[in-house]
Amino acid sequence: FQAQSMMSSEGENFVAPQAIIAKLKQVGQVQHQVKSMDFQPSTSPSALIIFVTGSIKIGGDNPLHFCEFFQLVSTGPNQYYVHNSVMRLNYGL
């Protein structure tokens, strides 16, 4: 994450590494099982967009379906940071 990074999770927005990492720590231990991933180039040749679906277990609870969108931006050869992240749990599927 960098200063301009933004993460949205369940309708809440977090900007900059400190706020994003604090939110991720608040969630606690998670386990992901990825079902699918799709990749596309972004408007900039140094960026990628990624869409992920799967299931997530939070703190040992029953798994829930999720979808997440990322935009990765390059800072140099083979170096990327998360510029945008949007995550939603999918209830009732």
Secondary structure in CASP SS format (residue, H / E / C, confidence):
PFRMAT SS
TARGET T0000
AUTHOR 0000-0000-0000
METHOD secondary structure of the structure
MODEL  1
F C 1.00
Q C 1.00
A C 1.00
Q C 1.00
S C 1.00
M E 1.00
M E 1.00
S E 1.00
S E 1.00
E C 1.00
G C 1.00
E E 1.00
N E 1.00
F E 1.00
V E 1.00
A C 1.00
P H 1.00
Q H 1.00
A H 1.00
I H 1.00
I H 1.00
A H 1.00
K H 1.00
L H 1.00
K H 1.00
Q H 1.00
V H 1.00
G C 1.00
Q C 1.00
V E 1.00
Q E 1.00
H E 1.00
Q E 1.00
V E 1.00
K E 1.00
S E 1.00
M E 1.00
D E 1.00
F E 1.00
Q E 1.00
P E 1.00
S C 1.00
T C 1.00
S C 1.00
P C 1.00
S C 1.00
A E 1.00
L E 1.00
I E 1.00
I E 1.00
F E 1.00
V E 1.00
T E 1.00
G E 1.00
S E 1.00
I E 1.00
K E 1.00
I E 1.00
G C 1.00
G C 1.00
D C 1.00
N C 1.00
P C 1.00
L E 1.00
H E 1.00
F E 1.00
C E 1.00
E E 1.00
F E 1.00
F E 1.00
Q E 1.00
L E 1.00
V E 1.00
S E 1.00
T E 1.00
G E 1.00
P C 1.00
N C 1.00
Q E 1.00
Y E 1.00
Y E 1.00
V E 1.00
H E 1.00
N E 1.00
S E 1.00
V E 1.00
M E 1.00
R E 1.00
L E 1.00
N E 1.00
Y C 1.00
G C 1.00
L C 1.00
END
